[in-house]
Amino acid sequence: MLRFALFTVGFLSLATLAQAAGKKDYTILKVDEDEIPYSRVVTIWNGLFPEEGAPDFDHFDDKVKQNVLRGVVSEHLIHREAMASGIENSVKVKEAIEKLKEKIITQAFLEEKADLQVTDNKVRALYDEQVGLMKDKEEIRARHILVETEDEAKEVLEELEDDEDKFAAIAKKKSLDKASAIRGGDLGYFTDDKMVDAFSKVAFELEEGALSVPVETEFGWHIIQVQDKRKVNIPPFEEVEQQIRDQLRGEAIRAYVNDLVDTAHVTYYNADGKEVELTRTPDKSAKPKAKAKPSDKSADAETDEEKEEE
């Protein structure tokens, strides 16, 4: 989703509102003669976490709460001293406030635009479309060892043919794909579109437990072993609804911004005052995006065992 960086000072996030809902506000701290309400502490607490990701402040024990409260007291005292100094009237602070105000207005406007365009029906329709595409699609769990040359790959294969139980140990020792090497070469579950074509073609044709011949990709030479095959697990709508909504909101915002740029009359000048042609959209060919090596796309999806351990 397209995101615009914003300061969170002074804002009540959705998580904050959810936590405050149904809870009576009260004075939780008194610093000299200044009273600090519970709602203010919750606002600060939520600012410590990603948007809508803060756990309920009241669910923590008093030790954790007091750590937070000490920080609130410190912040309050510093702010009080700053206000007493008159620094808010400085040019530097006023300029910073104006910049922040511009960002706040822009963000609020774009969020409103997205809310109007992304309906429940659109969210559901995209889910149904993705379910249709994923229905009966297969995914595999595989591990691999990546080396630099074909000769090295052949040597690895010979070692594995003598004792396949060495796969994890060899991967940890020799694989150039360090992200998967620490897991014994395990890539987790993935569909065929998540890997470079040469890798996927071989991996999806292997039988469970079988070792591949050396496979060359742009990253080097691989020895692959498939550990499991299964149909893709399609999550229920409720589980991915917010993710889909965020995706559609991002697309709606990008489309709106692109339309604004396309219809505006913009003139670009260089330092000499000469008019230069301004490309409306980024030139994708200027920086080709190569498919990631195996662990870049699959390792971010934890294996079932890792999820259970958590």
Order of alpha helices (4+ residues) and beta strands (2+ residues): alpha-beta-beta-alpha-alpha-alpha-alpha-beta-alpha-alpha-alpha-beta-alpha-beta-beta-alpha-beta-beta-alpha-alpha
